[in-house]
Amino acid sequence: MPIPVREYDRTLNSEVERLQYQVTVVLQEAEGLVQGLSTRQFNWSPAPKSWSILQCLDHLNTVDQLWLNGLKAAVQRGKSDGALHPGPYSYGWLGRFFLRLIQPDSKRKFKAPAAYQPQANPDPQAVLSKWNQIHAETGKLLGEANGVDLSGIKVAMPGLKWIKLNLGIGFWVMTAHDRRHLQQMREVRNHPGFPKQ
């Protein structure tokens, strides 16, 4: 299934543009990782408690949808409250801390809460369709967030509602979490036991 690549609007502020670029990169990387995979390859995992490529995407769909819901509400709230700022934006230590923790090269490991665990055998087409839909909506939302105060508006972290991050950091954490699991998917594909077909 082809994944749309967004063309950039040069009237966007630089941070929104960089975030949209991140969304596009995530989509392109995912497309490259899943292109031509058989059902067996999609569902293969290197160990009983390890996730398959499809389970990584299914997990991301669950978490990204929660992020998207919160980010949409925050953008709408910012617009209705007149919380506008052209940037550049600066973020507090808490948001920067979580962003560092979730990067693909971070050594910290996290166990996904039960609500965010993937299905045992998700349907590939349904998972890919949902993935594309979420990221198309995220790219559109970023366009709508242009000019909104990304550092002044807060958004709750999925699963940790008591932790409020800057809106801009929320977008960055969402895409970093995507890249973290794309790296996991890459490791599955590169595993010596990965099926040839």
RAPEKA-V110697 format. One record per pair of residues at least 4 apart in sequence whose C-alpha atoms are under 7 Angstrom apart, sorted by the first residue. I is the first residue (numbers start at 1). J is the second residue. Records with the same first field share a line. If there is no record, write none. Layout:
I: J ; J
This chain:
3: 27 ; 31 ; 132
5: 24
6: 24
12: 16 ; 17 ; 146
13: 17 ; 86 ; 146
14: 18
15: 19
16: 20 ; 142 ; 146
17: 21
18: 22
19: 23
20: 24 ; 139 ; 142
21: 25
22: 26 ; 175
23: 27 ; 135 ; 139 ; 175
24: 28
25: 29
26: 30 ; 178 ; 179
27: 31
28: 32
29: 33
30: 34 ; 182
31: 35
33: 186
37: 41 ; 42
38: 42 ; 197
39: 43
40: 44
41: 195 ; 197
42: 52 ; 53 ; 54
43: 52 ; 53 ; 54 ; 121
44: 52
45: 50 ; 51 ; 52 ; 188
46: 50 ; 188
51: 55 ; 56
52: 56
53: 57 ; 185 ; 188
54: 58 ; 124
55: 59 ; 118 ; 119
56: 60 ; 181 ; 185
57: 61 ; 127
58: 62 ; 118 ; 127
59: 63 ; 116 ; 117 ; 118
60: 64 ; 178
61: 65 ; 130 ; 131
62: 66 ; 116
63: 67 ; 116
64: 68 ; 174
65: 69 ; 134
66: 70 ; 158
67: 71 ; 158 ; 174
68: 72 ; 138
69: 73
70: 74 ; 155 ; 156
71: 75 ; 155 ; 167
72: 76 ; 141
73: 77
74: 78 ; 153 ; 154 ; 155
75: 79 ; 145
76: 80
77: 81
78: 82 ; 83 ; 148 ; 153
79: 83 ; 148
83: 148 ; 149
84: 147 ; 148 ; 149
85: 147 ; 148 ; 149
86: 147
89: 150 ; 151
90: 151
91: 95 ; 96 ; 151 ; 166
92: 96
93: 97
94: 98
95: 99 ; 165 ; 166 ; 169
96: 100
97: 101
98: 102
99: 103 ; 173
100: 106
101: 106 ; 108
102: 106 ; 173 ; 176 ; 177
103: 176 ; 177 ; 180
104: 179 ; 180 ; 183
112: 116 ; 117
113: 117
123: 127
124: 128
125: 129
126: 130
127: 131
128: 132
129: 133
130: 134
131: 135
132: 136
133: 137
134: 138
135: 139
136: 140
137: 141
138: 142
139: 143
140: 144
141: 145
142: 146
149: 153
150: 166 ; 167 ; 168
151: 166 ; 167 ; 168
152: 166
153: 166 ; 167
154: 164 ; 165 ; 166 ; 167
155: 164 ; 165 ; 166 ; 167 ; 170
156: 161 ; 162 ; 163 ; 164 ; 165
157: 161 ; 163 ; 164
165: 169 ; 170
166: 170
167: 171
168: 172
169: 173
170: 174
171: 175
172: 176
173: 177
174: 178
175: 179
176: 180
177: 181
178: 182
179: 183
180: 184
181: 185
182: 186
183: 187
184: 188
185: 189
186: 190
187: 191
188: 194
189: 194
190: 194
